Amino acid sequence: MFQFNILKKSLKSKARIGEIITPHGKIQTPAFIPVATLGVIKSGLSPFETIQSKVQCQITNTFHFLDLDRADQVEKMGGLHHFFNFSKPIFTDSGGFQIFSLGKGREYGLGKINSIFNENQKEEKKGNNLLKISAEGAIFSSPRDGRKILLTPELSYKIQKKLGADFIYLLDICGTPLDNHATAGTETRLSHQWFERFLTTHYQDKVKKDQAIFAIVQGGIYKDLREESVNFVNNLNVFGIAIGGALGKNKKEMYKTISWVQGLADPLKPRHLLGIGDMDVLEKIIRLGIDLFDCALPTRIARHGQALTSKGGIDLKSGKYKNTFQSIEEKCQCPACQNYTIAQINFLFRAQEQLAGKLLTIHNLFFLENRLEEIRKRIAMSKF
């Protein structure tokens, strides 16, 4: 049921157009995967409104369903597609990101974006680490009630099976740019052991669901470890390859890390850059051969009043827009631009009405999808 077809390769870069065929429809690549942490995109978007924004798919987080003890309930409803009435393809993260965010990320005050684009980051403790890693798995202190949660590769598989996403991910240890070579090496090799355990559980499962698996290349900021990891992943029986973990402290380092992986990764498999997708890096990562990318940034900034436009980002909360009676983006066909002016949305933000964030979230997603459509056309004409 799952297939990745490469339809066109650029003659100017490593960019390519493809299609991923799934039980819930096709994904045209390069594609953006919006983050729906608990099954819905924040700002109160309904599944209908999400689809109105032209998104092709979404990604949901496994750890939170484990923490909330809701995986069984979702399974009884027939999986995430039925539970949230979302008909398009769904991805589920393995829980590996929480190994970062509730572990070293929390301890050193690192965010996914900040840890990549912060050259001055120092190893200074700023919070409590809620995680302990062992050979068996990751032991969490629940951020909700403090109880202990052991997330193993086997459990990650079982939870993702219950959630019923189209695409599931092997459980990995997401590192940080503060990790030295020894730490990054140890955690990368432990991730590889977890991959094998996850896949063994999958192969031994007599009642498999129709799901495709992505492996994750780790290795931090170290070329030899990235190469070791991608060579390991190439030999796994998986559908796709993701690039995760620490990608560097600036964009230049990130592009270099992507290039290390892309030079060795199986060219017939789709490639997913995890957790990155802001407009500043969009075209560059696609030129490097990335097929899929996910990021919470476009929807997060929308909730705080930031609109994506062809002229750059604008802050719709600013008082200077209170009398701007025009759409956010000229010729934009999104529901926000077709039915509201900047002045109206400005008023809604300043009045703290939730509708403001919803409208801007729809616009930002729609704008990003339009940009990707344009890029795919440029690749087709070998102009990208």
C-alpha positions, 0 to 999 in steps of 0.5 A: 500500500505504500510507495515512493515514486521519484517523478523528477530530479532537478538539473540544478540541485539535489531537489526532486519531486516525488509522490508518496502513496498511502492508504489515506491518499498521496503526498506530493513531495517536497512536502511540509508536515504540520505538527498536531501534537495531540492529534489536532493542530493548535489554535483550535483548528477542526479537521475540516479547517486543517484540510481547508489550509491545503495541508497534505498530512500531519504528525502527532506525538506518541509520548503524550498519548502514553503519558495521558494513557489514551492509546487504548481509547484511540485504538478502540475508535479505529486509530487517529484517523477516526478518533480525530476525523482526519482523512489524510496521512498521519505520521507519529513521532516515536517519543524520541524528541521527548528524550531531548526536550524532557532531558537535556533540553530541559536541563540546559534550556535548549529548544529544538530551534534554539539548539540549532541556531544559537552559537553562544549556547553554553553548558549551563544547567537551567532546569530539572532533567526529567529523564534517565537513559538506560540500555532498556529504554528511557525512564521519564518523570511525567511532566503532568503528574511526576509518575515514572514512565519507561519508554522502550523500543518495544513499547514505542512500537506498540503505542504507535501501532495502537494509534494507527498512523500511516508512518511510524518512527523507530525510537531514538535518542535525540542528542544536543549540540552540547554533546561531546563525541564520546556521548554522541557516539554512545547514544547513536549506537544505543539508538541503533540497538533500539532500532533493531529491537523495535523492528524485531517486535514489528516482525514478530507481530502476527497482527500488523497494521498497514504502517510504513516505518522511518529510521532516524540518522543520528550522530550529532555534529560529528561527520564520522558518527553521521556516516556510521549511522546512515550506513547502519540505517541503509541496511534496515528494512524501512520505508524512509530515512529521517535526519534527527538530533543535533544538526549544529549551532547555525544554519551553515553547520545544519546544511553541512550535516544534511549533506553528509547524510544525503551523500550516503542515504539510499536515494530511493527512499524518502528523506525527512528532516525532523523538526525544521521548516522555517521559511529562512531554510525552506528552499535550501534544505529542498535543494539539498534533497529533503523530501519531507520536513515538519516544524511547529514554527509556522503554526506557533508564530501564527498564534502569536500574531506573526503572518507569513507573506511574500514580503516576509513576516509581519506582526498583525498585533501591531497597532500600526495595522488597526486601519489596514483594510486589506488582506494579509497577502494579495491574491491569497485564496485562503479563508482568512484572506478571502473573508477578513482584512488585516484590520479585523484580525488586528482587532481580534488579536488585541481583543484576545479573541481565539479566532485571531490565532485560528485565522492566522494559522490557516493562512500560514499553512495555506501560504506555506503550501502555496510556496511548496507548489511553486517550488515543485513547479520550478523543480519540474522545469529544472529552474530550482 
